[in-house]
């Protein structure tokens, strides 16, 4: 019933939503790249789009877009990943300076993201053809996590309010026994939850709504919380021992890493680790190293099995060279 | 571009999501009833369904389902509202004891909610035919408000954390000057935000995920916040003077009332007020009175103009009796 309920879907669920800018258009992006497969989600918070591609589909489009290019799909994919990942991770600083990316909204609600670069001195073209995502996927990837996040944050607000009331009781006890402050500026007002909420809302709501409409607002704190919620849910679904889940959640930043989610669903995350670092941005050094390792191997016709079998590509026949 | 961007859509946006149970199925429901039109949304957080009906469509279905029934669409609609609203507001206590409601999941992803009751001693049948809602509507009604709620709650968490740090500074000043507690139990630990968050997550996440899957968790606090966010956004869109919006937001419970949203979009909310009270539940007394007022008027063939013109019915031709 759930979109993204598959193994690959669970791994994608563990990825953060990252604010990205593609030719001036502000989007939230979420992506998972396997061995020779990918699944990307994009949203402007008015619509949600996705594209899932496997080795065979990538090979066909690669050949169609790059007539003169002769390369194994694995080499092509590795380069595609290296070029596109900086964009998808919101970190354009590390992007291939020769690469150009463009977004086209098409009739029927689809969007297309075009990519132009060079591989081995030859023009390199790619297009992501993203179609509107089904509501079930939007529920899995956005609605349920956001509702869970809101509940957790509301609980935190309640607990912090309770702590403030206890602090005030402690302060009152000191005062009633004649204690005075040496520095008047340290004096605080007694906390009153209802008044706090009303004042907060009166100030915060206008600011929230005065923002430019393209501010999508999925900031680092919310990304961390999102990661914690979905990682934990995925882990539960896979019946991971409770103590291991808690341990992972207690690791600072673990929430945002794709590793816990991937581990929890039993996927070798060597690739994911290099592709998504804890702050949701590409680790350039690792990415480049990884690519350097991968490209030469696969530029030669190689029939060696993939070191990191991906969930989909296993089912697909491997083709060494475009024919 | 926005589903629900219409006047009626804005009024619906201002309604709360209410947990309801229909033949054992837990759903979130959101509904708006006009003069002789309605728009309902239902979600199990895996899918979202909707039905929008205007006077003409209601009249056709009413005649089709109730062959022997002779009544003006306005009288039929008023009774339909009276029977169904307790279910849609999650308050079955006030529901017509003779009324039976049933939910059927159909092929193609649609759901149908059947209603059986009696009107003037005759069998009264109604069916809500809900189809999957478009992603744009899910974004408007769930994703964007939930993200805004999360941001506001995160800001509250940050502000409360800051207040706790100031309380600790005040407490420290008292202690450094020799103040002691008369009651040891009033002693509090120094607040450390990072530790608090980690402890909270380690405790709260397992509880959240251990819940029965049908717990949808849109509780009263979140409903209030949802109402504040969407009411404010609607008000902004309609360019309501800032001070009036703030004033409305500062009114306790105003967030959950359909009135501010409706007022802000310039709709006479006499009907909405009676239909949705501040805690998101039907005010039975008002509802019964209102129905008593409405039904007799409209049981007589009446060509008087609607006291509360609804956005859609205005465009539709009015028919006094089924033909």
Interface residues (C-beta under 8 A of the other chain):
Chain A: X1 X2 X43 X45 X46 X47 X48 X132 X133 X134 X135 X136 X138 X139 X140 X142 X143 X144 X146 X147 X148 X149 X150 X151 X152 X153 X154 X155 X156 X157 X158 X159 X160 X161 X163 X164 X166 X167 X168 X169 X170 X171 X173 X174 X175 X176 X177 X179 X180 X181 X182 X183 X186 X187 X188 X191 X194 X196 X197 X198 X200 X201 X202 X204 X205 X206 X208 X209 X216 X217 X218 X219 X221 X222 X225 X228 X229 X232 X233 X236 X242 X245 X246 X249 X250 X252
Chain B: X1 X2 X43 X45 X46 X47 X48 X132 X133 X134 X135 X136 X138 X139 X140 X142 X143 X144 X146 X147 X148 X149 X150 X151 X152 X153 X154 X155 X156 X157 X159 X160 X161 X163 X164 X166 X167 X168 X169 X170 X171 X173 X174 X176 X177 X179 X180 X181 X182 X183 X186 X187 X188 X191 X194 X196 X197 X198 X200 X201 X202 X204 X205 X206 X208 X209 X216 X217 X218 X219 X221 X222 X225 X228 X229 X232 X233 X236 X242 X245 X246 X249 X250 X252
